[in-house]
Amino acid sequence: MTTTACDAKGDTVDPMTNPETIALASFTGTPGSACTANSGMEVSYSGYTLSSYRSVGYDGSAHPGAGANNVRTMRTTGECTGSTSTRSAGSSSYGDWEVNGGATTYLNCYSQSSGGCGQEDSASCSGTYQVEITQPPAEVTKCDDFDKVKIMNELKNISADRVVEEDHACAAGSGSFTLFPLGMHDRDGDGSATVMMLPVMTEGTGTMTMNAWVTSLTVVDDEGYDLRIVDPGFDLVQGSDDLVAGLSSHSTLVTGTHSFSSGEHSGFAPFVIEELDPPDIEDLAVDMTWTCSSGAATVSRDQGYILDLDDLGCGVDQKLVMRVLNGPNRIHWELYGTAHVTKVTPTVNGAGGRDFSLAIGPLLVAGTVTSWDSTDAEVTFTTIEYDGVDVCDEGSYTLPAE
């Protein structure tokens, strides 16, 4: 995902490669009352859930005052605004001081299972971010003494929630799957990364959804790494050391062939490899067999259109769902049968319709949605590349409604 947002200093904040750090502008205000600094413009966290935060003053930032309960972190614009309570700044390994915390109103955004604010809108964590020092200490004579400051948001990159669109029906089957990277992060900068993947069926029968249970799994290629399939309901939160907290207790290490009972691992469960060398990401693959059950939470979403990758000459027996949405204009992309991960791309009004460009890891898809209604959508694809190589047939297609 290459959707970026400029911070106040003109740098880019890319939620895929550097997901947690938002640099804020200079503090403004009157030290006798309050000092505030914000991100200057909207930061995009489309498709992510925030799980914790850390507000950090660094490079000589004045301390807000030891023991003073006077620092708030907030999201001031967007679908789901909110603020933490005022908290005290302590020492920091990231800078001169920091304030941190867990679940608060500020963090109550996109989650399919939480029932909280914005749970149906994967862009609801996006917005303008701000730090406020409500009562600066007496020795601070001007607000920009607090510069520089940044917010470090920890993210739930992928969840294993069993959530399915109510119109997506499961059919038992078996198939071969490539493991497609949805998130790959090198938080500690050592050149290796933790990669979080969803299975995409390249060949097989039946229809996998989140109401499926995997009955057998054979590892085709793990490139010599520890490959894990994640338990239902587990949120993958990667720490600064690149490791996913609690992963070993909420996943199964898979090598060779495994048999699973109903209820162990759902269809489209995420897969994870920690500390992977990025060039090794392209050949990871498994074979799976599944049966169908029930119990996944259902959601009803805006009209979607079915994109069959095999019909596009991709050589992949997998369906996607494209949803064209307004206010703001954007497209949601989903694997058919899932509702726990959505990739969002903004659209630009062009001469022929709504132009889009979607990049997820090595995948780049660009084109124009020329029309859409309750029956079908007309889409022209101008680019479909994987790692710079054309992988499907570009051109115009009619996508049927769900």
N, C-alpha and C positions, 0 to 999 in steps of 0.2 A: 504494500500500500504506500504510495508516494504522496498522498494528500498532505500538504505541508501548510503551516501557518507562520507568517513572519512575526517575530517578537519585536519589541520596541526598538531594538538595536539593529534590526535589519537581518538578523540571522534566521535560519529556518528551524522549525521544531518538527521533526518527522516522527510520528508515533510508532513507526516500525523499527527504526534504527536507534533512536534516542528518545524513548517514550516518556521519560519521567521529568526532564528538566525544562522549565519555562523561565527564561530570563526576563526580569521585570524592568520597567523604566525607572528613572530617578524618582525618589520620594518627593512629594509636594505637600504643602499645607503649612500650618502654623504650629511649631513645637509646643506652644502652650495648650493646644487642643488635641490635634491628631495629625499624623503623617501617613500618607498613603502612596503606594506604588502599584501600577497595574501592568498587564501584558501589552497594552496599547491597542491590540486588535484581537479578534477571536482566534483561539487556538483550537485545532481540530483533534478531537479524540473519538472520532466516529468508530463505532464498533467495540469500544472498550468500556470496561467498568473500573472505576477507581476504587482501590481498597485501603489505601492509607496515604498520608502526605508528610512532607518535611519542608518547612520554610527555612531557608538558610541565608544568613548574612555573611558575606565573604569579602576578601580583598580590602580589609581595613574598615569594614562596616562598624559603625558605632553600636555598642551593645544596648538593647532596649532597657536594661536594668535588671540586675540579679534579683530574682524573687518577685519581680513585678508582673502581675497578671494582666498583660496589656497588649498582646499580639493576637490578631485575628487573621485567618486565611479564608478567602471566599471566592466564589464564582458569581460575578455581578451581572452577566448577561448570558443568554442561552435558554434552552428549553427548561433547565432545571437549576435555578439559582439557589444559593445557600451560603451559610457562613458557619465557621466553627465558633465555639465560645472563646473568650479571651483566655490566652494561656501564657505561661512564663517561658522565657527563652533560657536555654541551657547551653552547655558547651557542645561543640560539633566537630566531628572528624572531617566534615566537608567544608568547613569555613570557620568564621569567628564565633558564630552562635547559631542555634537552630531551635525551632519549635515544631513539635510533631504530635501526631495523634492518630486514632483509628476512626471507627465509623462515627460520622457526624452528619449534620444536615448538608454540609458542604460536599460530602461524598455520596449523597443519596441520588445516584444517577443510574445510567443504563444497566439493567440486570433483568434477564428474562424470568428469574425465579423469586426476586426479592419482594415483588409487589410494591416497590417504592416508586418515587417520582421518576417519570420518564422511562418506565420499564419497556414500553413498546417502541421507543425511538432510540435507535443506536447512536444518534448524534447528540444525545442529551447531556453527555459529559463535556461537549464542546462549549466554549464561551470565552468571555474575558475574565482573567484571573487577577486577583488583587491580594496584597498584604497590607494590613492597617496596624499601625502602632498607636493605640488609642490615647496613651498618656506617656509621651516621651520623657525620659529623665531630665532633670534640671540642667545638667551639663551639656545637653544637646541644644545648640543655639539655632540650627537650621536643619530642615528635614532631610536634605540630601547628605547629611552626615551619615545616614543609615545606608547609603549606597555602598556596595552593590547588594542585590538580593535576588534570589530565585526560589521557585517552588519546585520540589521534586515529588512528583506523583507516582506512587507505586500502582501498578495496573494488574487487574485480572485479565491476562491476555486472552485466554480461552477458558470457557467453562465446559464441563461435561453434563450440563443440565439436559434432562430428557424433555425437550420441547419440540413440538411439531406443528406445522400449519394444519388446521383441521381438515383441509381438503386433500392432504397428501396420504395416499393409502399404501400400506406395506404389503409386499408379496414375498414369501419365502424364496430363497435362491442361494446362489453361490457365485463367486467371481474373483477376478484378479484386480488388485487395487494398487495404484501408486500413492505414495504418501506425500501430499501436497503441502508445502510450508505456508502457514498462515502468519507465523511470527518467528523471528530469529533475532536474538539479542545477545550482544557481547557487552554486558554491563561493566565487567572489570577490565576490559580492554586488553585481554591476553591473546587475542586472535582466534580463539575458539568461541562457540556460541551455543546457547540452548535453543533448540528448534522445536516448535509446536506445530503439529500437522493434523490434517484431516484426510481420511481415505477417499480417493476418487476412483470409481470403477472404470477400468480400461476395457474389461471384457467380462461378460457373465449373463446370468439370467435372474429374473425376479426384480424387486424394487426394495432397496434398503431405505428405511426411515428410522427415526428415533424410537419408534415402537418395535423395532427389531431387537432380538438378542443374538449375539454372536455365539454360535455353537462350536465352531472349530476355526482355528487360525494357524496358518503356516507362514513362517518368515521366509520370504523369497530372497531378500537382500537387505541386510542391516549394516553393511559396510564395516562390520566388526565392532559396532558400538552397542551399548546397552539400550535396547528399544523397549519402551514401556507403553502399554495401553491403559488408559486412565479409567478409574472407577466412575460410575454414574454420580452426578451431583458435585464432583470435586472441582474447585476453582483453581486454575493454574496461575500462581503468583510467583514471579521470578524475582529473587533478591539481587543485591548488588554483587554477589559472588557468582552470578549466573545460574545458581541452583534454584529449583522449584521447591518451596517449603512444603514438607509433608508428602512429597511425591512417592517415596518408597512404601508408605503406609496406605496409599490410595491409588495404587496401580499394580499391574502385573508385568514383570519382566518376561518378555517372550523371546524364545529361541527355538528353532525347529518347529514342531507341531504341537498345538495345545487343543484340548477340548474344554469347553466351558458349559456350565449349567445356565439355565434361564435365570436372569436377574444379575449375572455377574458383569457383563460388558454389553452396552447397548450399541445398536447400529450407529455409525458415524461417531463413535467414541474418539476423542483426540488421542494421538500418539505423541510421545516426547522422547527426545534424545538430549541429554545434557553434555555440554562441552564437545560439540561436534566441529570438525574442520569444515568451514562453509563449502568448499568445492565438492564435498562428499554428499551433498544434499540431494542430488538429482536422481539417484538410482534406487532409493529406498522403496521397497514394495512388499506386500503381503497378499496371500490368498485367504478368503474368508467364506464361511457358510453361515447362514442365519435363518432363524424362524421368526414368526411375527406374533406379537402379543398385544398388550394395551398398557395403559397407565401413564404414558407420557403426557405432560401438560400440553394443552392445545391452545393455539392462538389463532385469531382471525385477522388477516392483514388486508391491506389494500390490494386491488386487482394485480395479479401477476401474470407473466407470460412465460411459457415453457420453451427453453432453449435446449434442444437435443444436440449435444456435441458431436454425436455420430453423424447427424444430418449435415453438419458443417464440414464433414470430411476430416475431423480431428483424429479419427481412429480411437475414440474414447467413448465407451458405452455408459455415459453419465449425463443426466439432465440437470440443468440449472434453472433458476427462476429469476426473472428480471421484473422489478417493480418500478414504474415511472411515477415519481412523487413530486408534489408542488410545495412551495412555501417553506424552505427554499427549494428550487428545482434541483432534483438529484435522482439517482438511480440506486436502488438496493439490489445487490446480487446475493443469491443464496444457492447452496446445494439443494436440489429437490429432496424433500424428506427431512430436512433439518430446519430449525428456527432458532438455534442457539448461537449461530455465528452469521453475521451479515456484513458484507463489505459494501461501503458506500462511496459513490463517486459523484461529484457535482456535475451538472450539465451546463453548457453554454448555448444560448440561442444562436444558431447559425442559419445560413440561407436555406438549408433543407430540413431543418428541425432542430432537435436538441443534440448537440455534439457532446461526446463523452470520451474519457481516456481513463482506463482502469489499469493500475499496475500493482501486482501482488508478488513480491519476490521477483523471480525471473519471468513471470507472465506479464505481457502487455497486450491489452485489448483496447482498440479505439474504433469509433464509428459515430453514426448518427441515428437516433430514433426519429423516423420521419412521420409516423402516425401511430396512434394507439386508441383503442376503444374497448367496449365490453367483449368483443369477439376475438380480436387479434391485435398484434403490433407489427409494424413494418420497420425493420432495422437494416441498415447498411453497415457492414463491418469493413473498415479500411485497413486495419492492422490486427493480426492475431499471431503473436510471436511468443516463443518460449526460449529464453536465453539467446535472443537475437535471431532465432530461426523460425521461419514461417511454419506453423503446425496445423493450420486449418485452411479451408477455402474461403477467401474473402469474397464479399459481394452482398447482395440484398436478399433478405429472408423474411418470410412471414412466420411469426411466432404465435401459436394459438394461446388463448387465455386459459388459465387454470380450470 
